[in-house]
Amino acid sequence: MQKTDCRYHNFIQILKEELVPAMGCTEPIAIAYGAAKAREILGGLPDRVLVEASGNIIKNVKSVVVPNTDGLKGIEAAAVAGIVAGQADRILEVIAEVSAEDKEKIREYLQSHEVRVLPAEGDVIFDIIITLHRGDSYVKLRISDYHTHIVHVEKDGTVLLEAGHTDHSAQSATLTDRSELSIEAILDFVETMDLADVREVIERQIEYNSKISAAGIDGNWGANIGSVLLRNYGDDIKVRARAMAAAGSDARMSGCELPVIIVSGSGNQGITASVPVIEYAKELGVSHEKMVQAVTLSDLITIHLKTGIGRLSAYCGAVSAGCAAGAAIAWLQGGGYEEVSHTLVNSLATVSGMICDGAKPSCAAKIAASVDAGILGYQMYQDGQQFYGGDGIVTTGVENTIRNIGRLGHDGMRETDKEIIRIMTGL
């Protein structure tokens, strides 16, 4: 792909938009970010707090530890952490720097102030509305569609920002166009790109996500899926790729205070897309440049898969990232378009029914299963085996199957999503 091709610059911009640092699960951090921003506009600590959140936000915040809060969970904790100690200019690292004194203030505020949480009205899948009251003054701030997209700010009856109606198409209106992503175009870009154009964002991803995965293996986090895998299945690269990715997720879901580089709005997806590929690159002894290319490939395929599904869904995001990692592992071992495409279809056919029931320790096990499916997808191809068009949701042509996956995750699982949320909230 020539640099004069508009797709070349679009793909670089997509990577810059997606591969951003975040500390903690991104849904509670989005709440903390919005709350910190609202507090800045209000001009001081509020007397009362109201957070209205869509079902998918409630689902993804319910069971995950908010970092730098000494183990607190939930929407209330996330909002108050942002209000009391947040630095809004740090965006998704909004509560990366919280002192011991601030942690005590967070607990005191939760005990002494009214913090209400209500389901958001309407059917916007990603929706957070934060209203802070201070005496007779108030600020209302709304984040929709993705984690940093502030669409409405209002203070004391005056609208300070209005980004218009939110819906599924809003993401494409505010981010670089993803419609030209395809497996063929992604491979062309990765194999011909100037590494200097992606080196900074990809090397930061390699560094950050490797560190949290190592911390997950070394520490006692969540369900310790990574350690369980290594202890029971050995240290083979196929096991290690799964174990290290799972370990990073376990640490992150349980409050580890290390940042990750996210993909498509998710740290778990960022870890899953990168860490197995990094492990294989080290095992195969390829150059650092080749590793950077392979991680880039996995990231872009993950983004391509997630574009049709949307940021949040009943469809587990680890599936997209794990299958993308398998495709990048196939490429690392000499595969081209055919190998990558068959690996992707084989793996998607295997694990595309996995549900998302919120952020929590079991995400690590789902990541391990998804990476395993990605690796199996390539091993099937090597043995001359494949799933064919007409086998379930598989359709002839990798892009057709990807479109089916988008339809399944975005449209087909809407009612599943609602039922998951009802189960989780006891309604």
Disulfide bonds with the S-S distance in Angstrom:
none
